[in-house]
Amino acid sequence: MGGVVHVPWYATGFRGDELEAALEQISAVSLRYGASHYTVYRNRDDRYHFIQSVEFEDKLDWERYWYGPEFTDFRTAYQGWFQIPVIYTWNDRVCEGSAATRSGPNGVRTPTPSA
Protein backbone atom coordinates (compact mmCIF):
# COMPACT_ATOMS: atom_id res chain seq x y z
CA MET A 1 0.00 0.00 0.00
CA GLY A 2 1.07 3.55 -0.61
CA GLY A 3 1.17 6.46 1.72
CA VAL A 4 -0.12 9.89 2.48
CA VAL A 5 2.08 12.92 3.01
CA HIS A 6 0.91 15.63 5.40
CA VAL A 7 2.46 19.06 5.04
CA PRO A 8 1.54 21.64 7.68
CA TRP A 9 1.62 25.21 6.38
CA TYR A 10 1.21 28.35 8.46
CA ALA A 11 0.56 31.58 6.60
CA THR A 12 2.20 34.82 7.63
CA GLY A 13 0.07 37.84 8.57
CA PHE A 14 -2.69 38.67 6.10
CA ARG A 15 -1.46 36.04 3.58
CA GLY A 16 -3.97 33.28 4.37
CA ASP A 17 -6.14 33.78 1.30
CA GLU A 18 -3.16 34.10 -1.02
CA LEU A 19 -1.49 31.00 0.42
CA GLU A 20 -4.75 29.08 0.03
CA ALA A 21 -4.88 29.87 -3.69
CA ALA A 22 -1.19 29.03 -4.16
CA LEU A 23 -1.58 25.69 -2.35
CA GLU A 24 -4.53 24.81 -4.59
CA GLN A 25 -2.34 25.33 -7.65
CA ILE A 26 0.76 23.49 -6.44
CA SER A 27 -1.31 20.59 -5.10
CA ALA A 28 -2.81 19.97 -8.53
CA VAL A 29 0.72 19.61 -9.93
CA SER A 30 1.16 16.50 -7.74
CA LEU A 31 -1.01 14.51 -10.18
CA ARG A 32 1.71 14.89 -12.83
CA TYR A 33 4.11 13.15 -10.43
CA GLY A 34 1.89 10.14 -9.81
CA ALA A 35 -0.29 11.29 -6.92
CA SER A 36 -3.65 9.58 -6.76
CA HIS A 37 -5.34 12.21 -4.60
CA TYR A 38 -4.65 15.54 -2.94
CA THR A 39 -6.49 17.68 -0.42
CA VAL A 40 -5.81 21.04 1.20
CA TYR A 41 -7.49 21.72 4.54
CA ARG A 42 -7.85 25.15 6.12
CA ASN A 43 -8.48 25.36 9.84
CA ARG A 44 -11.67 27.19 10.79
CA ASP A 45 -10.41 28.35 14.20
CA ASP A 46 -6.97 29.44 12.98
CA ARG A 47 -7.40 30.69 9.42
CA TYR A 48 -3.63 30.84 8.91
CA HIS A 49 -3.16 27.09 9.44
CA PHE A 50 -3.33 24.69 6.47
CA ILE A 51 -2.68 20.99 6.00
CA GLN A 52 -1.81 19.73 2.55
CA SER A 53 -2.40 16.01 2.11
CA VAL A 54 -1.13 14.12 -0.95
CA GLU A 55 -1.43 10.40 -1.64
CA PHE A 56 1.25 8.47 -3.52
CA GLU A 57 1.90 4.77 -4.04
CA ASP A 58 5.66 5.32 -3.88
CA LYS A 59 7.61 7.69 -1.63
CA LEU A 60 10.08 8.32 -4.45
CA ASP A 61 7.27 9.91 -6.49
CA TRP A 62 6.55 12.24 -3.56
CA GLU A 63 10.22 13.23 -3.39
CA ARG A 64 10.26 13.95 -7.12
CA TYR A 65 7.27 16.23 -6.62
CA TRP A 66 8.62 17.96 -3.47
CA TYR A 67 12.09 18.55 -4.93
CA GLY A 68 10.89 19.09 -8.50
CA PRO A 69 11.12 22.42 -10.32
CA GLU A 70 7.48 23.44 -9.72
CA PHE A 71 7.60 23.00 -5.95
CA THR A 72 11.08 24.50 -5.73
CA ASP A 73 9.80 27.55 -7.61
CA PHE A 74 6.71 27.64 -5.34
CA ARG A 75 8.81 27.72 -2.17
CA THR A 76 11.06 30.39 -3.64
CA ALA A 77 8.28 32.63 -4.97
CA TYR A 78 6.06 32.42 -1.87
CA GLN A 79 8.69 32.14 0.87
CA GLY A 80 7.36 35.25 2.60
CA TRP A 81 3.81 33.87 2.66
CA PHE A 82 4.41 30.99 5.08
CA GLN A 83 6.44 30.30 8.19
CA ILE A 84 9.48 28.10 7.96
CA PRO A 85 10.59 25.43 8.46
CA VAL A 86 8.01 23.38 6.58
CA ILE A 87 8.44 19.76 7.64
CA TYR A 88 6.37 17.11 5.91
CA THR A 89 5.64 13.61 7.21
CA TRP A 90 5.18 10.46 5.14
CA ASN A 91 2.49 8.18 6.59
CA ASP A 92 2.15 4.57 5.45
CA ARG A 93 -1.42 3.59 4.66
CA VAL A 94 -2.37 0.76 7.01
CA CYS A 95 -6.02 0.48 6.07
CA GLU A 96 -8.79 2.55 4.60
CA GLY A 97 -12.54 2.48 4.31
CA SER A 98 -15.57 4.55 3.56
CA ALA A 99 -19.23 4.53 4.36
CA ALA A 100 -21.56 3.58 1.54
CA THR A 101 -24.58 5.81 1.81
CA ARG A 102 -28.07 6.10 0.44
CA SER A 103 -30.64 8.84 0.74
CA GLY A 104 -33.22 8.32 3.43
CA PRO A 105 -36.27 10.37 4.42
CA ASN A 106 -35.88 14.11 3.90
CA GLY A 107 -32.59 13.53 2.04
CA VAL A 108 -30.80 12.36 5.20
CA ARG A 109 -27.95 10.00 4.31
CA THR A 110 -28.01 6.64 6.01
CA PRO A 111 -25.53 3.74 5.88
CA THR A 112 -26.22 1.10 3.25
CA PRO A 113 -26.42 -2.37 4.80
CA SER A 114 -23.82 -4.92 3.73
CA ALA A 115 -25.01 -7.70 1.47
MMTF fields as JSON, N, C-alpha, C and O atoms, coordinates in Angstrom:
{
  "mmtfVersion": "1.0.0",
  "mmtfProducer": "UNKNOWN",
  "numBonds": 459,
  "numAtoms": 460,
  "numGroups": 115,
  "numChains": 1,
  "numModels": 1,
  "chainsPerModel": [1],
  "groupsPerChain": [115],
  "chainIdList": ["A"],
  "bondAtomList": [4, 2, 8, 6, 12, 10, 16, 14, 20, 18, 24, 22, 28, 26, 32, 30, 36, 34, 40, 38, 44, 42, 48, 46, 52, 50, 56, 54, 60, 58, 64, 62, 68, 66, 72, 70, 76, 74, 80, 78, 84, 82, 88, 86, 92, 90, 96, 94, 100, 98, 104, 102, 108, 106, 112, 110, 116, 114, 120, 118, 124, 122, 128, 126, 132, 130, 136, 134, 140, 138, 144, 142, 148, 146, 152, 150, 156, 154, 160, 158, 164, 162, 168, 166, 172, 170, 176, 174, 180, 178, 184, 182, 188, 186, 192, 190, 196, 194, 200, 198, 204, 202, 208, 206, 212, 210, 216, 214, 220, 218, 224, 222, 228, 226, 232, 230, 236, 234, 240, 238, 244, 242, 248, 246, 252, 250, 256, 254, 260, 258, 264, 262, 268, 266, 272, 270, 276, 274, 280, 278, 284, 282, 288, 286, 292, 290, 296, 294, 300, 298, 304, 302, 308, 306, 312, 310, 316, 314, 320, 318, 324, 322, 328, 326, 332, 330, 336, 334, 340, 338, 344, 342, 348, 346, 352, 350, 356, 354, 360, 358, 364, 362, 368, 366, 372, 370, 376, 374, 380, 378, 384, 382, 388, 386, 392, 390, 396, 394, 400, 398, 404, 402, 408, 406, 412, 410, 416, 414, 420, 418, 424, 422, 428, 426, 432, 430, 436, 434, 440, 438, 444, 442, 448, 446, 452, 450, 456, 454],
  "bondOrderList": [1, 1, 1, 1, 1, 1, 1, 1, 1, 1, 1, 1, 1, 1, 1, 1, 1, 1, 1, 1, 1, 1, 1, 1, 1, 1, 1, 1, 1, 1, 1, 1, 1, 1, 1, 1, 1, 1, 1, 1, 1, 1, 1, 1, 1, 1, 1, 1, 1, 1, 1, 1, 1, 1, 1, 1, 1, 1, 1, 1, 1, 1, 1, 1, 1, 1, 1, 1, 1, 1, 1, 1, 1, 1, 1, 1, 1, 1, 1, 1, 1, 1, 1, 1, 1, 1, 1, 1, 1, 1, 1, 1, 1, 1, 1, 1, 1, 1, 1, 1, 1, 1, 1, 1, 1, 1, 1, 1, 1, 1, 1, 1, 1, 1],
  "groupList": [{"groupName": "MET", "atomNameList": ["N", "CA", "C", "O"], "elementList": ["N", "C", "C", "O"], "formalChargeList": [0, 0, 0, 0], "bondAtomList": [1, 0, 2, 1, 3, 2], "bondOrderList": [1, 1, 2], "singleLetterCode": "M", "chemCompType": "L-PEPTIDE LINKING"}, {"groupName": "GLY", "atomNameList": ["N", "CA", "C", "O"], "elementList": ["N", "C", "C", "O"], "formalChargeList": [0, 0, 0, 0], "bondAtomList": [1, 0, 2, 1, 3, 2], "bondOrderList": [1, 1, 2], "singleLetterCode": "G", "chemCompType": "PEPTIDE LINKING"}, {"groupName": "VAL", "atomNameList": ["N", "CA", "C", "O"], "elementList": ["N", "C", "C", "O"], "formalChargeList": [0, 0, 0, 0], "bondAtomList": [1, 0, 2, 1, 3, 2], "bondOrderList": [1, 1, 2], "singleLetterCode": "V", "chemCompType": "L-PEPTIDE LINKING"}, {"groupName": "HIS", "atomNameList": ["N", "CA", "C", "O"], "elementList": ["N", "C", "C", "O"], "formalChargeList": [0, 0, 0, 0], "bondAtomList": [1, 0, 2, 1, 3, 2], "bondOrderList": [1, 1, 2], "singleLetterCode": "H", "chemCompType": "L-PEPTIDE LINKING"}, {"groupName": "PRO", "atomNameList": ["N", "CA", "C", "O"], "elementList": ["N", "C", "C", "O"], "formalChargeList": [0, 0, 0, 0], "bondAtomList": [1, 0, 2, 1, 3, 2], "bondOrderList": [1, 1, 2], "singleLetterCode": "P", "chemCompType": "L-PEPTIDE LINKING"}, {"groupName": "TRP", "atomNameList": ["N", "CA", "C", "O"], "elementList": ["N", "C", "C", "O"], "formalChargeList": [0, 0, 0, 0], "bondAtomList": [1, 0, 2, 1, 3, 2], "bondOrderList": [1, 1, 2], "singleLetterCode": "W", "chemCompType": "L-PEPTIDE LINKING"}, {"groupName": "TYR", "atomNameList": ["N", "CA", "C", "O"], "elementList": ["N", "C", "C", "O"], "formalChargeList": [0, 0, 0, 0], "bondAtomList": [1, 0, 2, 1, 3, 2], "bondOrderList": [1, 1, 2], "singleLetterCode": "Y", "chemCompType": "L-PEPTIDE LINKING"}, {"groupName": "ALA", "atomNameList": ["N", "CA", "C", "O"], "elementList": ["N", "C", "C", "O"], "formalChargeList": [0, 0, 0, 0], "bondAtomList": [1, 0, 2, 1, 3, 2], "bondOrderList": [1, 1, 2], "singleLetterCode": "A", "chemCompType": "L-PEPTIDE LINKING"}, {"groupName": "THR", "atomNameList": ["N", "CA", "C", "O"], "elementList": ["N", "C", "C", "O"], "formalChargeList": [0, 0, 0, 0], "bondAtomList": [1, 0, 2, 1, 3, 2], "bondOrderList": [1, 1, 2], "singleLetterCode": "T", "chemCompType": "L-PEPTIDE LINKING"}, {"groupName": "PHE", "atomNameList": ["N", "CA", "C", "O"], "elementList": ["N", "C", "C", "O"], "formalChargeList": [0, 0, 0, 0], "bondAtomList": [1, 0, 2, 1, 3, 2], "bondOrderList": [1, 1, 2], "singleLetterCode": "F", "chemCompType": "L-PEPTIDE LINKING"}, {"groupName": "ARG", "atomNameList": ["N", "CA", "C", "O"], "elementList": ["N", "C", "C", "O"], "formalChargeList": [0, 0, 0, 0], "bondAtomList": [1, 0, 2, 1, 3, 2], "bondOrderList": [1, 1, 2], "singleLetterCode": "R", "chemCompType": "L-PEPTIDE LINKING"}, {"groupName": "ASP", "atomNameList": ["N", "CA", "C", "O"], "elementList": ["N", "C", "C", "O"], "formalChargeList": [0, 0, 0, 0], "bondAtomList": [1, 0, 2, 1, 3, 2], "bondOrderList": [1, 1, 2], "singleLetterCode": "D", "chemCompType": "L-PEPTIDE LINKING"}, {"groupName": "GLU", "atomNameList": ["N", "CA", "C", "O"], "elementList": ["N", "C", "C", "O"], "formalChargeList": [0, 0, 0, 0], "bondAtomList": [1, 0, 2, 1, 3, 2], "bondOrderList": [1, 1, 2], "singleLetterCode": "E", "chemCompType": "L-PEPTIDE LINKING"}, {"groupName": "LEU", "atomNameList": ["N", "CA", "C", "O"], "elementList": ["N", "C", "C", "O"], "formalChargeList": [0, 0, 0, 0], "bondAtomList": [1, 0, 2, 1, 3, 2], "bondOrderList": [1, 1, 2], "singleLetterCode": "L", "chemCompType": "L-PEPTIDE LINKING"}, {"groupName": "GLN", "atomNameList": ["N", "CA", "C", "O"], "elementList": ["N", "C", "C", "O"], "formalChargeList": [0, 0, 0, 0], "bondAtomList": [1, 0, 2, 1, 3, 2], "bondOrderList": [1, 1, 2], "singleLetterCode": "Q", "chemCompType": "L-PEPTIDE LINKING"}, {"groupName": "ILE", "atomNameList": ["N", "CA", "C", "O"], "elementList": ["N", "C", "C", "O"], "formalChargeList": [0, 0, 0, 0], "bondAtomList": [1, 0, 2, 1, 3, 2], "bondOrderList": [1, 1, 2], "singleLetterCode": "I", "chemCompType": "L-PEPTIDE LINKING"}, {"groupName": "SER", "atomNameList": ["N", "CA", "C", "O"], "elementList": ["N", "C", "C", "O"], "formalChargeList": [0, 0, 0, 0], "bondAtomList": [1, 0, 2, 1, 3, 2], "bondOrderList": [1, 1, 2], "singleLetterCode": "S", "chemCompType": "L-PEPTIDE LINKING"}, {"groupName": "ASN", "atomNameList": ["N", "CA", "C", "O"], "elementList": ["N", "C", "C", "O"], "formalChargeList": [0, 0, 0, 0], "bondAtomList": [1, 0, 2, 1, 3, 2], "bondOrderList": [1, 1, 2], "singleLetterCode": "N", "chemCompType": "L-PEPTIDE LINKING"}, {"groupName": "LYS", "atomNameList": ["N", "CA", "C", "O"], "elementList": ["N", "C", "C", "O"], "formalChargeList": [0, 0, 0, 0], "bondAtomList": [1, 0, 2, 1, 3, 2], "bondOrderList": [1, 1, 2], "singleLetterCode": "K", "chemCompType": "L-PEPTIDE LINKING"}, {"groupName": "CYS", "atomNameList": ["N", "CA", "C", "O"], "elementList": ["N", "C", "C", "O"], "formalChargeList": [0, 0, 0, 0], "bondAtomList": [1, 0, 2, 1, 3, 2], "bondOrderList": [1, 1, 2], "singleLetterCode": "C", "chemCompType": "L-PEPTIDE LINKING"}],
  "groupTypeList": [0, 1, 1, 2, 2, 3, 2, 4, 5, 6, 7, 8, 1, 9, 10, 1, 11, 12, 13, 12, 7, 7, 13, 12, 14, 15, 16, 7, 2, 16, 13, 10, 6, 1, 7, 16, 3, 6, 8, 2, 6, 10, 17, 10, 11, 11, 10, 6, 3, 9, 15, 14, 16, 2, 12, 9, 12, 11, 18, 13, 11, 5, 12, 10, 6, 5, 6, 1, 4, 12, 9, 8, 11, 9, 10, 8, 7, 6, 14, 1, 5, 9, 14, 15, 4, 2, 15, 6, 8, 5, 17, 11, 10, 2, 19, 12, 1, 16, 7, 7, 8, 10, 16, 1, 4, 17, 1, 2, 10, 8, 4, 8, 4, 16, 7],
  "groupIdList": [1, 2, 3, 4, 5, 6, 7, 8, 9, 10, 11, 12, 13, 14, 15, 16, 17, 18, 19, 20, 21, 22, 23, 24, 25, 26, 27, 28, 29, 30, 31, 32, 33, 34, 35, 36, 37, 38, 39, 40, 41, 42, 43, 44, 45, 46, 47, 48, 49, 50, 51, 52, 53, 54, 55, 56, 57, 58, 59, 60, 61, 62, 63, 64, 65, 66, 67, 68, 69, 70, 71, 72, 73, 74, 75, 76, 77, 78, 79, 80, 81, 82, 83, 84, 85, 86, 87, 88, 89, 90, 91, 92, 93, 94, 95, 96, 97, 98, 99, 100, 101, 102, 103, 104, 105, 106, 107, 108, 109, 110, 111, 112, 113, 114, 115],
  "secStructList": [7, 7, 3, 3, 3, 3, 3, 3, 3, 3, 5, 7, 6, 6, 7, 2, 2, 2, 2, 2, 2, 2, 2, 2, 2, 2, 2, 2, 2, 4, 4, 4, 4, 6, 7, 1, 3, 3, 3, 3, 3, 3, 7, 1, 1, 1, 6, 6, 3, 3, 3, 3, 3, 3, 3, 3, 1, 7, 2, 2, 2, 2, 2, 2, 2, 2, 6, 1, 2, 2, 2, 2, 2, 2, 2, 2, 2, 6, 6, 6, 1, 5, 7, 1, 7, 7, 7, 7, 3, 3, 3, 3, 7, 7, 7, 7, 7, 7, 7, 7, 3, 3, 3, 7, 4, 4, 4, 7, 3, 3, 3, 7, 7, 7, 7],
  "xCoordList": [0.844, 0.0, 0.882, 2.015, 0.357, 1.073, 1.014, 0.84, 1.16, 1.166, 0.561, 0.232, 0.43, -0.121, 0.88, 1.372, 1.173, 2.081, 1.253, 0.358, 1.558, 0.907, 1.941, 3.031, 1.579, 2.458, 1.719, 0.735, 2.171, 1.536, 2.102, 3.318, 1.228, 1.618, 1.01, -0.106, 1.737, 1.208, 1.492, 2.643, 0.426, 0.564, 1.049, 0.751, 1.795, 2.197, 1.039, 0.062, 1.145, 0.071, -0.559, 0.129, -1.869, -2.687, -2.402, -2.765, -1.763, -1.46, -2.259, -2.006, -3.204, -3.965, -4.685, -4.6, -5.389, -6.14, -5.212, -5.495, -4.11, -3.159, -2.489, -2.309, -2.115, -1.491, -2.476, -2.087, -3.734, -4.751, -4.784, -4.766, -4.831, -4.879, -3.609, -3.673, -2.458, -1.19, -1.105, -0.6, -1.599, -1.584, -2.521, -2.233, -3.627, -4.526, -3.793, -3.915, -3.044, -2.338, -1.219, -1.116, -0.378, 0.756, 0.298, 0.963, -0.802, -1.305, -1.757, -1.546, -2.364, -2.815, -1.635, -1.785, -0.477, 0.722, 1.128, 1.762, 0.771, 1.158, 0.66, 1.292, -0.457, -1.008, -0.057, -0.03, 0.719, 1.707, 2.856, 3.573, 3.029, 4.113, 3.614, 4.357, 2.397, 1.89, 0.989, 0.612, 0.631, -0.291, -1.651, -2.088, -2.31, -3.649, -4.727, -5.881, -4.349, -5.336, -4.597, -3.511, -5.189, -4.648, -5.795, -6.901, -5.519, -6.495, -5.741, -4.631, -6.34, -5.813, -6.911, -8.036, -6.561, -7.494, -7.09, -5.905, -8.094, -7.849, -8.601, -9.806, -7.901, -8.475, -9.494, -9.237, -10.638, -11.671, -11.388, -11.785, -10.711, -10.414, -9.167, -9.077, -8.216, -6.973, -6.822, -6.268, -7.309, -7.398, -6.042, -5.975, -4.963, -3.629, -3.021, -1.948, -3.687, -3.162, -3.782, -5.003, -2.918, -3.334, -2.657, -1.571, -3.304, -2.68, -2.89, -4.018, -1.783, -1.808, -1.608, -0.686, -2.462, -2.404, -2.337, -3.177, -1.324, -1.132, -0.861, -0.027, -1.574, -1.429, -0.594, -0.832, 0.391, 1.25, 1.382, 1.273, 1.613, 1.904, 3.362, 3.702, 4.224, 5.66, 6.233, 5.96, 7.023, 7.608, 8.545, 8.678, 9.191, 10.077, 9.324, 9.866, 8.083, 7.271, 6.994, 7.011, 6.739, 6.555, 7.811, 7.726, 8.969, 10.22, 10.489, 11.022, 10.117, 10.259, 9.378, 9.779, 8.195, 7.266, 7.81, 7.904, 8.167, 8.624, 9.888, 10.013, 10.818, 12.088, 12.096, 13.114, 10.983, 10.893, 10.891, 10.791, 11.0, 11.115, 9.887, 10.027, 8.68, 7.476, 7.412, 7.123, 7.687, 7.597, 8.776, 8.632, 9.928, 11.078, 10.768, 11.042, 10.197, 9.8, 8.722, 8.756, 7.771, 6.712, 7.315, 6.978, 8.216, 8.81, 9.644, 9.72, 10.261, 11.057, 10.158, 10.381, 9.154, 8.277, 7.434, 7.182, 6.992, 6.064, 6.699, 5.983, 8.021, 8.691, 8.277, 8.392, 7.818, 7.36, 5.905, 5.402, 5.229, 3.81, 3.551, 2.418, 4.586, 4.408, 5.614, 6.714, 5.359, 6.437, 7.291, 6.801, 8.563, 9.475, 10.062, 10.133, 10.476, 10.589, 9.251, 8.336, 9.158, 8.012, 8.517, 9.385, 7.973, 8.443, 7.286, 6.304, 7.412, 6.367, 6.579, 7.672, 5.525, 5.636, 4.992, 3.879, 5.705, 5.178, 4.493, 5.077, 3.267, 2.492, 2.123, 1.478, 2.532, 2.152, 0.672, 0.151, 0.0, -1.417, -1.529, -1.019, -2.185, -2.365, -3.688, -3.751, -4.716, -6.017, -6.815, -6.432, -7.908, -8.794, -10.198, -10.387, -11.155, -12.543, -13.388, -12.92, -14.625, -15.572, -16.96, -17.194, -17.855, -19.234, -20.034, -20.097, -20.637, -21.556, -22.848, -23.323, -23.397, -24.58, -25.709, -25.5, -26.882, -28.067, -28.921, -28.793, -29.773, -30.643, -31.837, -32.508, -32.08, -33.224, -34.297, -34.3, -35.214, -36.273, -35.688, -34.701, -36.287, -35.882, -34.441, -33.798, -33.933, -32.589, -31.485, -30.316, -31.811, -30.796, -30.053, -30.683, -28.747, -27.947, -27.84, -27.545, -28.077, -28.008, -27.075, -26.932, -26.437, -25.533, -26.302, -27.441, -25.658, -26.222, -25.823, -24.639, -26.789, -26.417, -25.561, -25.699, -24.674, -23.82, -24.652, -25.62, -24.271, -25.01, -24.47, -24.966],
  "yCoordList": [-1.187, 0.0, 1.241, 1.218, 2.293, 3.551, 4.322, 3.759, 5.604, 6.455, 7.811, 8.169, 8.544, 9.895, 10.831, 10.557, 11.92, 12.92, 14.068, 14.58, 14.47, 15.63, 16.741, 16.55, 17.897, 19.057, 20.165, 20.693, 20.53, 21.636, 22.97, 23.157, 23.871, 25.21, 26.211, 26.016, 27.278, 28.347, 29.671, 30.083, 30.325, 31.579, 32.706, 32.74, 33.614, 34.815, 35.81, 35.614, 36.87, 37.844, 38.314, 38.772, 38.199, 38.666, 37.959, 38.48, 36.79, 36.045, 34.745, 33.944, 34.526, 33.282, 33.001, 31.891, 33.983, 33.777, 33.54, 32.703, 34.274, 34.098, 32.731, 32.067, 32.308, 30.999, 29.895, 28.896, 30.062, 29.076, 28.88, 27.746, 29.957, 29.87, 29.239, 28.44, 29.592, 29.033, 27.539, 26.774, 27.115, 25.688, 24.89, 23.741, 25.489, 24.812, 24.529, 23.438, 25.49, 25.333, 24.306, 23.432, 24.397, 23.485, 22.077, 21.115, 21.93, 20.589, 19.863, 18.657, 20.573, 19.966, 19.432, 18.468, 20.052, 19.606, 18.201, 17.474, 17.815, 16.496, 15.357, 14.303, 15.555, 14.507, 14.166, 13.026, 15.141, 14.895, 14.019, 13.426, 13.94, 13.147, 11.809, 11.11, 11.449, 10.144, 10.117, 9.036, 11.266, 11.291, 10.774, 11.01, 10.073, 9.582, 10.5, 10.441, 11.348, 12.207, 13.303, 13.075, 14.478, 15.541, 16.294, 16.346, 16.869, 17.678, 18.785, 18.571, 19.962, 21.036, 21.406, 21.721, 21.362, 21.724, 23.066, 23.359, 23.879, 25.147, 25.133, 24.883, 25.398, 25.356, 26.474, 27.615, 26.158, 27.188, 28.078, 29.243, 27.55, 28.35, 29.203, 30.298, 28.714, 29.435, 29.508, 28.599, 30.573, 30.69, 30.764, 30.77, 30.821, 30.839, 29.436, 29.26, 28.456, 27.09, 26.222, 26.154, 25.563, 24.688, 23.336, 23.237, 22.303, 20.994, 20.531, 20.407, 20.283, 19.734, 18.225, 17.773, 17.466, 16.014, 15.485, 15.82, 14.65, 14.124, 12.63, 12.193, 11.852, 10.396, 9.918, 10.298, 9.075, 8.466, 6.981, 6.564, 6.188, 4.771, 4.56, 3.571, 5.474, 5.318, 6.614, 7.698, 6.499, 7.692, 8.427, 9.649, 7.69, 8.323, 9.305, 10.347, 8.981, 9.914, 11.191, 12.285, 11.054, 12.236, 13.094, 14.311, 12.474, 13.235, 13.939, 15.049, 13.29, 13.948, 15.191, 16.216, 15.088, 16.234, 17.326, 18.482, 16.983, 17.956, 18.678, 19.888, 17.947, 18.546, 18.938, 19.406, 18.751, 19.091, 20.594, 21.376, 20.998, 22.424, 23.242, 24.394, 22.669, 23.444, 23.772, 24.905, 22.759, 23.002, 23.838, 24.632, 23.664, 24.504, 25.961, 26.856, 26.191, 27.551, 28.088, 29.264, 27.249, 27.64, 28.14, 29.225, 27.336, 27.719, 28.984, 29.769, 29.184, 30.389, 31.614, 32.645, 31.496, 32.63, 33.067, 34.259, 32.11, 32.421, 32.31, 32.184, 32.354, 32.142, 33.139, 32.817, 34.291, 35.254, 35.056, 35.773, 34.101, 33.875, 32.811, 32.665, 32.051, 30.993, 30.953, 31.383, 30.413, 30.296, 29.079, 28.058, 29.211, 28.097, 27.679, 28.516, 26.461, 25.434, 24.763, 24.766, 24.198, 23.384, 21.942, 21.574, 21.141, 19.763, 18.817, 18.78, 18.055, 17.111, 15.781, 15.494, 14.969, 13.612, 12.635, 12.855, 11.554, 10.46, 9.493, 9.104, 9.1, 8.175, 6.973, 7.12, 5.781, 4.566, 4.303, 4.437, 3.933, 3.591, 2.183, 1.231, 2.05, 0.763, 0.144, -1.046, 0.935, 0.479, 1.704, 2.84, 1.457, 2.549, 2.003, 0.796, 2.862, 2.476, 3.703, 4.838, 3.454, 4.551, 4.011, 2.803, 4.91, 4.526, 4.632, 5.697, 3.538, 3.579, 4.195, 3.832, 5.106, 5.807, 5.753, 5.515, 5.977, 6.103, 7.207, 7.525, 7.778, 8.842, 8.24, 7.339, 8.753, 8.323, 9.39, 10.241, 9.357, 10.366, 11.775, 11.99, 12.694, 14.106, 14.311, 15.294, 13.386, 13.533, 13.222, 13.459, 12.694, 12.36, 11.115, 10.143, 11.134, 10.003, 8.965, 9.29, 7.733, 6.639, 5.56, 5.419, 4.795, 3.745, 2.686, 2.348, 2.18, 1.1, -0.217, -0.441, -1.098, -2.366, -3.223, -3.182, -4.003, -4.918, -6.067, -6.489, -6.569, -7.698, -9.006, -10.07],
  "zCoordList": [0.0, 0.0, 0.0, 0.482, -0.534, -0.613, 0.681, 1.762, 0.548, 1.719, 1.444, 0.313, 2.526, 2.476, 3.133, 4.227, 2.471, 3.013, 3.559, 2.885, 4.788, 5.399, 5.504, 6.044, 4.982, 5.038, 5.775, 5.256, 6.975, 7.684, 7.184, 7.134, 6.824, 6.377, 7.34, 7.823, 7.619, 8.457, 7.767, 7.624, 7.345, 6.595, 7.504, 8.698, 6.912, 7.634, 7.615, 6.891, 8.406, 8.57, 7.283, 6.37, 7.212, 6.103, 4.776, 3.721, 4.803, 3.582, 3.475, 2.575, 4.364, 4.373, 3.072, 2.546, 2.543, 1.304, 0.117, -0.74, 0.068, -1.023, -0.954, -1.976, 0.275, 0.419, 0.053, -0.55, 0.408, 0.032, -1.484, -1.962, -2.226, -3.687, -4.249, -5.183, -3.685, -4.16, -3.868, -4.691, -2.692, -2.353, -3.258, -3.592, -3.65, -4.594, -5.896, -6.454, -6.376, -7.65, -7.561, -8.421, -6.534, -6.443, -6.109, -6.492, -5.413, -5.099, -6.359, -6.488, -7.273, -8.531, -9.352, -10.104, -9.208, -9.927, -9.484, -10.248, -8.265, -7.743, -8.627, -8.686, -9.31, -10.175, -11.319, -11.783, -11.773, -12.825, -12.339, -13.144, -11.024, -10.434, -9.9, -9.212, -10.196, -9.809, -8.595, -8.143, -8.05, -6.915, -7.352, -8.479, -6.455, -6.762, -6.205, -6.629, -5.254, -4.601, -3.833, -3.3, -3.783, -2.936, -2.292, -2.828, -1.146, -0.421, 0.302, 0.789, 0.371, 1.204, 2.19, 1.803, 3.474, 4.536, 5.121, 5.28, 5.44, 6.115, 7.436, 7.467, 8.512, 9.838, 10.015, 9.632, 10.588, 10.794, 11.997, 12.007, 13.01, 14.197, 14.016, 14.572, 13.251, 12.977, 11.463, 10.846, 10.875, 9.419, 8.721, 7.492, 9.502, 8.907, 8.827, 8.25, 9.393, 9.443, 8.34, 8.2, 7.565, 6.471, 6.63, 7.202, 6.121, 5.999, 4.564, 4.088, 3.896, 2.549, 2.685, 3.364, 2.047, 2.105, 0.678, -0.158, 0.406, -0.948, -0.846, -0.054, -1.654, -1.637, -2.818, -3.965, -2.509, -3.517, -3.22, -2.067, -4.242, -4.045, -3.679, -3.029, -4.086, -3.88, -3.312, -3.827, -2.257, -1.634, -2.59, -2.514, -3.485, -4.452, -5.349, -5.715, -5.706, -6.495, -5.71, -6.273, -4.408, -3.559, -3.584, -3.744, -3.43, -3.393, -4.72, -4.748, -5.808, -7.121, -7.201, -7.753, -6.654, -6.622, -5.707, -6.121, -4.478, -3.471, -3.919, -3.731, -4.505, -4.926, -6.409, -6.918, -7.091, -8.504, -8.742, -7.797, -10.003, -10.32, -9.929, -9.516, -10.05, -9.723, -8.232, -7.847, -7.394, -5.948, -5.457, -4.527, -6.073, -5.727, -6.053, -5.253, -7.227, -7.611, -6.672, -6.309, -6.277, -5.341, -4.035, -3.561, -3.454, -2.172, -2.289, -1.343, -3.427, -3.645, -3.812, -3.178, -4.657, -4.97, -3.778, -3.604, -2.951, -1.869, -0.488, 0.506, -0.405, 0.868, 1.954, 3.136, 1.612, 2.604, 3.007, 3.872, 2.397, 2.657, 3.701, 4.158, 4.097, 5.085, 6.01, 5.665, 7.213, 8.191, 7.876, 7.395, 8.156, 7.956, 9.295, 10.195, 9.476, 8.464, 8.159, 8.982, 6.978, 6.58, 6.591, 5.799, 7.484, 7.64, 7.356, 8.097, 6.278, 5.911, 6.619, 7.108, 6.669, 7.207, 6.238, 5.76, 5.956, 5.141, 6.09, 7.101, 5.782, 6.591, 5.736, 4.698, 6.172, 5.453, 5.647, 6.755, 4.582, 4.661, 5.23, 4.64, 6.355, 7.011, 6.572, 6.265, 6.543, 6.069, 5.646, 5.923, 4.983, 4.598, 4.438, 4.287, 4.468, 4.308, 4.061, 4.158, 3.745, 3.557, 3.836, 3.816, 4.09, 4.358, 3.071, 2.456, 2.671, 1.536, 2.064, 3.14, 1.32, 1.81, 0.799, -0.391, 1.293, 0.44, 1.041, 2.223, 0.241, 0.738, 1.465, 0.96, 2.64, 3.431, 3.401, 2.512, 4.365, 4.423, 4.54, 5.243, 3.868, 3.896, 3.413, 3.783, 2.587, 2.042, 3.026, 2.719, 4.212, 5.2, 4.722, 4.307, 4.776, 4.312, 5.411, 6.561, 5.056, 6.01, 5.467, 4.252, 6.358, 5.881, 5.081, 5.402, 4.046, 3.251, 3.899, 4.151, 4.175, 4.797, 3.882, 2.66, 4.493, 3.73, 3.207, 3.841, 2.048, 1.474, 1.995, 1.625]
}
